[in-house]
Amino acid sequence: MMRSTWLLAAALLAPPPRLLAQREDVVGRYDARSYVRNEQDIQRTTWHRTTVHYGKWLTAGAVVTFTLMAAHEHRFSRRDWDELLAICRSADDACARGSDGRYVRTDAELAYQHSLFYDRRANRRLLGAQASLLVTATLFILDLRRGDDGPDNIPFAPLRVTASPAEGRLHVGMRLAF
């Protein structure tokens, strides 16, 4: 028992081994020195790349947040609408309307107005989610950087087609990864 406790403590306190990407000879993915020449361009490129790379996740979070908020507001709208339906089913003249188009009963009118209020809020939040989704898609496209072998941030490219000229012929190759 004591030996296993010491082994567990040693394993927890041991420094983790360095990963391949943590070696000093590996150039970082966002090392601005590899992209630009002068210092002013370095600052501009670094700021742009960082803003686009992390901004896409921020706006993706905004899409989820706005959608959840819209669902929350819709629940309130649905609750008040169900209350209005219950009032209307309670009596034949419960949902009678006056000459101005409003419900005669104040509780029915109040339930209707609350339902409209929450429904409008849900619509605005859905519009915010859609706008955030467009910005997110734009930032994802801007973050794609074309290299020799395709974009850096797409880890899985299942189909690769190559063509190379050779002695009056054209060799075409295809690789399909599973």
Summary of the structure (lengths in Angstrom):
residues: 178
radius of gyration: 30.3
end to end distance: 45.6
largest distance: 91.3
contacts: 382
relative contact order: 0.08
helix: 61%
strand: 10%
